[in-house]
């Protein structure tokens, strides 16, 4: 395969990179002296056209290639995940158009697109070197996005914590992957699994697995590697926080599942997390992370007064639910993980969009700032109702079916002795706990008196674009909940189209 063939495989990423160049050129050359909102609209439309171009290319092309021994794998499954990532990028950009936290519009939009490109390369990689490079491209863009509000000291603090924790996690990941390479002599995930087969849990391999789990545990904000998340979600500009909470979660969980299920395949390395059939390996380690994340995330979210931090601890809890799918590591669990991550991403972007509306109207994002929101912005309030109930797992919304598929996959993977039933029971119990703090937000919106809210004398006036985007996200959450096979069927078809 020559480089022209490789470029053909990377057409979607190339289109998005070209959109980056066009956004920067338009903003720096033609729009620098124009009013900020107009610059956001023009730049945002160029960025969205680039993302749509990438999506259209992937929908019309039916490519199945493995370039340079896993450096770039293009198949229906990776294309589906990349389409989801570009869709989340578009929603983030659309919700950014009414923002006023920066005058560096071109640079901001370019960083969002570069982060998306990093995520797209990440999900297409089956080579640990390419995985690490893609992770760093994504992370560096997100670090800067978190600090983009230079007028808010919390934004700089959030970015610094995110960067420091990210640097440490990168060191753990790189050290772990280097040990894997030393033990296997290859950087390709299937070849790593073949080289490690039959060797058992070598002490160096145990260290490598722990290092890799620590590195990816940071990326997905799993306990105890979650400490950056609440500050980053609270201090980052709202659209940046939405993208960190959605797009990066989808890409990180997908590649985490791929590394563990493909690179560390084999009963001797996997082990077992079953209640009465424990066996050492990476499965019980991830199972413990899942349990800790579900418990700590949900319990700490109860006492939060900041809606952003509440969403952050909720994200930690949801990371625990998604780790349950990685523990299961079968075909159904992979499909359920992707469905869960994509629908969770859509819901989280919408929730942050509502937070942005409240922040612009009241200057804060405390629970009290949401009081009486239903009388001040009915459409936005109804959308928040959909998002909160979906995150809580209430049927018939997408969040309910996401949890249902993940839990059923976990139970089936433990058959016939239902060994993972203990983890599913814990997840169901913690889901019930989560309903309390989601209802606290809805109580403020629909029950509490509008007069108790700061800035109540100034009714919120969300723009038509913001209301349309939030309504579309809420509609997607409802439709994908009522007809989950629209997404699940596509995912299963993509998985079935993979190599035997």
Secondary structure, 3 states (H helix, E strand, C coil): CCHHHHHHHCHHHHHHHHHHHHHHHHHHHHCCCCCHHHHHHHHHHHHHHHHHHHHHHHHHCCCCEEECCCCEEECHHHHHHHHHHHHHHHHHHHHHCCCCCCCCHHHHHHHHHHHHHHHHHHHCCCEHHHHHHHHHHHHHHHHHHHCCCCCCHHHHHHHHHHHHHHHHHHHHHHHHHHHHHHHHCCCEHHHHHHHHCCCCCCHHHHHHHHHHHHHHHHHCCCCCCCHHHHHHHHHCCHHHHHHHHHHHHHHHHHHHHHHHHHHCCCHHHHCECCCCCCECCHHHHHHHHHHHHHHHHHHHHCCCCEHHHHHHHHHHHHHHHHHHHHHHCCHHHHHHHHHHHHHHHHHHHHHHHHHHHHHHHHCCCEHHHHCCHHHHCHHHHHHHHHHHHHHHCCCCCHHHHHHHHHHHHHHHHCCCCCCCHHHHHHHHHHHHHHHHHHHHHHHHHHCCCHHHCCCCCCCCCCCHHHHHHHHHHHHHHHHHHHCCHHHHHHHHHHHHCCCC
